[in-house]
Amino acid sequence: MSEDTPVVQDMKIVTFTLGGHMFGIAMTSLLEIREWAEPTPLPGVPHYVRGVTNLRGNVVPVVGLSERLGWAPSETHPRSCILVINIDGKQAGLLVDEMNDIVNVNMAEIQPPPELDGADTSMIAGLVRVVERGGDDDERKSDKDEMVLLIDVPALSLTRHLDAAA
C-alpha cells in the first residue's frame, strides 16, 4: 500500500426508523435495546423527556427522540423500543419507532448535512447511503438503497437535563 492510498475506515451503526425516516447512531454509543414500557413522568422537565425508567437499579431518563428533533411525538406500538445510550458518561433511553439493523458504513462515504437557511442540523452528524437487505418474501427480494441520517449523540444536548431527570 502506498502512502497516497486512503485508509478505508468502517464504522458500525445501529439503524432505526423514526417518523418514517431511517436514522442511525454509532454502535459505540449503544448500551442496550429495551422493549417499550411507559416511563414514570416527572414534572418540570423539557417536553421531550417522557419520564424515567429503572434499569437494573439505575434511574434512566427516557427521551422522545422525535420530539427532541422538533417533530411530532412518536405514537407507541408493539415494535416501539428504547435505545439505551451513553451520553458523556450518563445513560439515557431514546424512544424510537422500530429497530432495523446493524450495518457497517465506510466513514469516507458519510456526507455532512446540507446547510439550509433556518434549518437546525446540529444534531445530525451526517448522511450515508446503506443497502437495506431484502427479506425472503418475493415482494422484498431486492435490496434497496436507503439514506440514513446519523444522529450526533453528544449534540443531543441532553446532559444538563439528564441531571435534573435522574
Buried (B, 14 or more C-beta within 10 A) or exposed (E): EEEEEEEEEEBEBBBBBBBEBBBBBBEEBBBEBBEBEEBEEBEEBBEBBBBBBEBEEEEBBBBBBBBBBEEEEBEBEEEBBBBBBEBEEBBBBBBBBBBBBEBEBEEEEBEEBEEEEEEEBEBBBBBBEBEBEEEEEEEEEEEEEBEBBBBBBEEBEBEEBBEEBB
